[in-house]
Amino acid sequence: MFLIGFLFVASRAPVHFADANLKVAVVAELNRANHNVTDPTKSDMLLLTSLVTYGNEISDLTGIGYAKNLTKLYLHSNRLNSLPAEIGNLTKLTELHLDYNQLTSLPA
């Protein structure tokens, strides 16, 4: 019983976004789909299937790894210079657009 309660609380804990601009983009996308979210949790992130955000000065994708149902990720014209290892959690991703960023490294 304790384990089930712990798992429920953990899924309701807010996701840490190192970049406030990424959080704003995620919240906007979730709310566009009528989910009424202000502080996305791990459970909320599972609802995200598409994130399209251009020119929003996003420089850090920490937190995006919880969006495990994401199929489309468009982040061109931002300020990315690397991708976090958690990008590998996005196993359903079929479209990834990162044009016009300053990428200098990719995760191993």
C-alpha positions in Angstrom: 0.0 0.0 0.0 2.8 2.4 0.9 4.6 1.7 -2.4 1.4 2.5 -4.4 1.0 5.8 -2.5 4.6 6.7 -3.1 4.3 6.0 -6.9 1.2 8.2 -7.1 2.8 11.1 -5.2 6.0 10.8 -7.4 4.0 11.0 -10.6 2.3 14.2 -9.3 5.6 15.9 -8.4 6.4 18.8 -10.7 9.0 18.2 -13.4 12.2 20.2 -13.0 12.8 22.4 -16.1 16.3 24.0 -16.1 15.0 26.4 -18.7 12.0 28.5 -17.9 11.3 29.0 -21.7 11.0 25.3 -22.2 8.5 25.1 -19.3 6.4 27.9 -20.8 6.4 26.1 -24.2 5.4 22.8 -22.6 2.6 24.4 -20.5 1.3 26.2 -23.6 1.2 23.0 -25.6 -0.5 21.1 -22.9 -3.1 23.8 -22.4 -3.7 24.0 -26.2 -5.0 20.4 -25.8 -7.3 21.6 -22.9 -5.3 20.0 -20.1 -5.3 23.1 -17.9 -1.7 22.7 -16.5 0.4 25.4 -14.8 3.2 23.3 -13.3 3.6 20.1 -15.4 4.0 16.8 -13.5 5.5 13.5 -14.8 1.9 12.3 -15.5 1.2 15.6 -17.4 4.3 15.1 -19.5 2.9 11.7 -20.7 0.1 13.6 -22.4 2.5 15.6 -24.6 2.7 14.1 -28.1 3.9 17.1 -30.0 6.0 20.2 -29.1 6.5 22.9 -31.7 8.3 26.0 -30.5 10.4 28.3 -32.7 12.6 31.2 -31.6 11.9 31.0 -27.9 15.6 31.2 -26.7 15.4 27.7 -25.2 18.9 26.6 -24.2 18.4 23.6 -22.0 16.1 20.6 -22.6 16.3 19.2 -19.0 12.9 17.7 -18.2 11.9 16.8 -21.8 12.7 13.2 -21.1 9.5 12.7 -19.2 7.5 13.3 -22.4 7.8 9.7 -23.3 4.8 9.8 -25.8 6.3 12.7 -27.8 6.3 11.9 -31.5 7.1 15.4 -32.9 9.7 17.8 -31.5 10.3 21.0 -33.4 12.8 23.4 -31.7 14.4 25.3 -34.5 15.8 28.8 -34.0 16.5 28.4 -30.3 19.8 28.5 -28.3 20.6 24.8 -27.9 24.2 23.9 -28.0 23.8 20.3 -26.8 21.1 17.7 -26.1 20.7 16.0 -22.8 21.1 12.2 -22.5 17.4 12.1 -21.5 16.5 12.8 -25.1 17.1 9.0 -25.5 13.9 8.5 -23.4 11.8 9.7 -26.3 11.5 6.4 -28.0 8.3 7.3 -29.9 9.9 10.3 -31.5 9.5 10.2 -35.3 10.2 13.9 -36.1 13.0 16.0 -34.6 13.8 19.4 -36.0 16.7 21.4 -34.5 17.7 23.7 -37.4 19.2 27.1 -36.5 20.6 26.2 -33.1 24.2 26.2 -32.1 24.6 22.4 -31.5 28.2 21.4 -30.8 27.6 18.0 -29.2 25.1 15.2 -29.1 24.6 12.6 -26.3 26.5 9.3 -26.7 
